[in-house]
Amino acid sequence: MDSCKVELQIGVSRLVVEGAETFVASTLEKWGPKLAASAPAQPTSLAPTAHVAPDGNPKSQGGLSEFENVFDSADGKLKIICHVPGSNKAVVTRNTALIYLYGKFLEGVESVPSEEIRQTCVDQGCYDSTNFAQYLKGLKSYVVMNTKHGGGYDVKLTAPGRKAARELVESLNSETA
């Protein structure tokens, strides 16, 4: 029997079903209407996902596994494993943010707390506490920044940002292959 995986996200509700096709289909029939009832007025975009072949191995369809030379995970957290290019800290910080946000997008997460991007920049050695927010603001047409109550902000890729980030990730993935 073939195995498959379906990830469905509507607003903040997320359903991940994996197993035999009949099981997945019956689960979607049961839970799909409940998720749809909680759907926002505007549809959200769905990130591509990896599908599971009958042998249990993921078949990449635009997911993280397509970019194994760029992304990995440790303790369930997304990590950038390649060298991030840039002529100075500002450029490296912006590139790191684009790469990380794109990886999170591939995981099905559109909006990311700035603290996660900050930690990724620390991991990459490009974090500048004085200028971090300014560097991100330099991505003007590529990201949207939403201030959170109590401080901090969430960052989300725009359509041009997803395109630029994908191109950057693709080039880094092929360079290290």
N, C-alpha and C positions, 0 to 999 in steps of 0.2 A: 504494500500500500504506500502511495506517495505521501510525503510529509510536506507541509507548507507552513508558512508563518505570515500572519497578517497583523499590521499595526495600524490602528485607527485612532486619530486624535481629532476631537472636535472641541474647540475652546480649550479648557483646562482638563477635560475628561479624556482619558487615554485607555485604550483597550489593546492588549497584545495577546494574540491567540496563536499557539503553535501546536502542531500535532497532525494527526491523520486528516485528510481533506474533509471527510464526513463530520469529524468532531469540530473542525474549524467552521464549517458551514452552519452546523446547528448552533454553535455558540454565537456566531454573528447574527443569526436569525433571532436569537433570544435577547442579546444585549444591544444590537444595532439600533433598534427603535428607542431604547432608553437613552442611549447617547445622543441620538438625533433630537430627542425632546429637549435636551439641555443645550442644544446648539445655539451659538450666538447668531444674531441677524446676518452678519457678514460671514461667509465661509472662510475658514483658515486654510492655508496651504499645507499640503502634506509632504513631508520629506520622503525621498525615495528610501526603500528598505531593502535589506538582504533577504533572499528567499532560500529555503532549505531544500536541497536536492534529496532524492530518495536515500542516498547514502549518508545523510546527516550533515554534509558539508555545505556551508553557505555559498550561494551563487550570487555574486555581487550584481546589483542593479542600481549602482549609484550610491551605495552605502559606504561606510567607513572602510570595509574590507577592500574596496577598490583603491584605497590610498594607504596601503600598509607601510609604505616608506615614509609617510608623513605623520600618521596617527597610530597610537596604541593606547592601552589603558592600564592603569595601576590602581589597585584598590577601588575599582569601579569608577575611576575618574579619567576623563579624556586627557591625553598627553600628546604634545607635539614632540616628535622624536627626531625631526630633521633640523638642520641648521637653517635658521630664518635669516634671509638676506636683508641687507640694508646698509646704507653708507653712514648712518648715524643712529643714535638711540631713538629719535623720533620716528624714523622710517622703519626700524626694526620693531618698535612698539606697535605701529600701525599694521605692519604685516602680520605680527603675532596675533593681534586682535582679529584681523580678517580670517586668518587660518583657523583660529580657535572657534570663532563664531560659525564658520562654515562646518567645522567638525560637529559642533553642537546641533546645527541645522540638520546634518545628516543623521543625527541621533533622534531627530524629531523635536528638538527644543529650539524654539525661535528666539525667545528673549532670555538673555543671560545676565546675571548680576555682575556689575563691574568688578566686584571682589574676585570673581573667578578669573577674569581677564588679567587683573592685577597679579594674581598668584602665578598665572601662566607666564607673565612678563618677568616675574622674579625667577622662575625656573629657567627662562631663556637668557637671563642676565642683562635684560634691557630695561628693567624697571627704574624709573626716575620719579621719586615721590613728589618732587616739586612740579613736574610738568606732565604727569601721567594723563590727567583729565584734558589738558590742552592738546596733547598728542591725539587722543581719541576724537576730540572735536575737529581735528584736522581731516577726519574721514567723512566730513559733512554729507556728501551725497551717497555714501556707502552705508552709513549706519543711522539709526534713530536712537536717541538716548532719552529715556523716560525716568524722571526723578521719582524716587520712592519716598513714601511717608517715613519720616524718621532719619532721613539721610541716605546717601548712596543713590545709585541709579541702575537701571537695566539697559542693556544694549541689544539692539536687533539689527540684522542686516536688511537693507532695502533690496529691491530687485537688482539695481546696478551693483550693489555690494555683493550679492550672491554671485553675480556673473564675474566680477573682478576676483573674488575670493576663490571661485572654482578654477579660474585660469591660473592663479598663483599656486594653488594646491596641485593642480595637474602638472605644472612645470616642475615643481619641487619633487613630485612623485616620480616623474620620468628621469630627473637628474640623478636621483639616488638609486634608481633601479639597476 
